[in-house]
Amino acid sequence: MLYTIWTTAFLAGPAYAQDWQEIYTKDEVIVSRMELEGTRFYAFKGETVYDAPATKVMHVLLDNEHRTEWVDMLYEATELEKSGPFNYVLYQAFDLPLTFADRDYVYRGVAKRVSDSVVELHIASVEHPAKPEAESVGVRAELVNTLYRLTDEEGGKTRVEVEVQTDPKGWMPIWLVNLVQKDWPRETLVGLRNELSKDYTGDYPLPDADGNPMPLPGEEPAEAPAAEGDEAAEGEAAEGEAAEGGEATEGEAAEGGEATEGEAAEGGEATDGEATEGGEAAETEATE
């Protein structure tokens, strides 16, 4: 893990003295540093391009089950809370070299879309009752300003940048801080690249502008819920159709009833007539 020491005066946020300066390229990863004002330490950034879509990269970033297999020096990763597909709290513990005390972190990760082609995963330390500082494995460190930035590239590729600034707390010599922070971005991005080829690595939805999961390639977009106004209009239309249907049925029934009565009346008159004629004929025959 990258350890950049901050004095108390700068823990509220970064203070930059200059822009990012490229320092070396190795394993297809460009590593840059930025001087932090008022200190002799640097923030570091790694940048590379993967031959994989952003959905696969996001799967690796959010796959806590295999996180220890690619994050440098990480030996424990526990999910403490999940508030949605792009909002979670993790506990992580790191094994430091030599005789230095191990460091652990409790942080919240939030993924959000910042443009049509860019998604960022922001990470910052928080407190959580499930892992209080008193139960730290050594020293509870702080993630001050950390993010992963995923940018869509042509041909289904993804440009990935990682920026990390931490306060390791406790005491650590400058030479160790400089040694670890120089290579951490490269080792992290190389480890992430290796995870992309694993059988268990799939695709994870990316957030849209409203923070909702976007459909994966080949999936049908979810139907948007009907607004209250639309539901009311549909209800009124259904009631209207039902009312019209009811009136029509009643009308048809009424007309049918009248016709039946008319037919019955006509039939009755005819029967009476036939009966009368038959009676007259009978009387005539009897008289004759």
C-alpha positions, 0 to 999 in steps of 0.5 A: 500500500502507498504511504504518503505522510501528511502533517496534521495541518494537511489532513483536511485535504491535499495542497499541491505545489505543482502538477503531476510529473512523470518519473518512469514507465514500466510494465506499460504503466506510467508512474507520476508524482506530485509534490505536497506543499509543506512536506517532503513527500509526494502523491503518486499516480499510475496510468495504463490502458487495458484491453478490456471494457470498463465493466470488467475493470469495475468487477475487479475493483468491487470483487472483495472476495479476491481482493487480497490476490492483487492488492499489494501487501493486503492480507485481510479485506472484509465488507462491513456495509453495503448501501447499494451497488456503488456504495460500500464500507470495507476494512483492510489490513496490510502487512508492512515489511521489517519490524514496522507495525501493520496498518489497517484502514476502514474506508467508504468507496463510492463509484459515480459517473462524471461524464459519458465516458468516465467513471470514478471510484472515490475512496476515503477513510470513515469510522465504523462501529464494526471495526473501531480503532481500538481493535486495530492490528497495529496502527489505524491509518487514513486514506485521505484522497484516493480514486480510480478513474476509468475512461472508455477508449476505442476498440473496447479498451479502458484507460485506468488511473489510480491516485493515492494519498494516505497518512500512515499515522504512527512513525515510519522512516522517510526512506521506507515511505519513499520506497513503497510509494514509488512502486505502489501504483505500478504494482497495483495496476499490474495486479489488476491487469492480471485479475482481468484474465481470471475465469471468475472475473465477469462484468459489473454494471457501471453507474449512470448519471443518476447513480443507477446501474446501467444495463450490461451489453446484451441486456435489455434496459429496465423499464422506467416506473410510471410516474404518478400522473401517468398512473392516474391517467391510465386509471381514469382511462380504464375507468372511462372504458369500463363505464362506456362498456357498461353503458353500451351493455345496458343499452343493448340489453334494453333494446333487446328487452324491448324487441323481445316484448314487441315480438311477444306482443305480436306473437300474442295478437297473432295467436289470439286472431288465429284462435278467434278465426278457429273458433268462428269456423267451428261455430259455423260448422256446428250451425250447418 
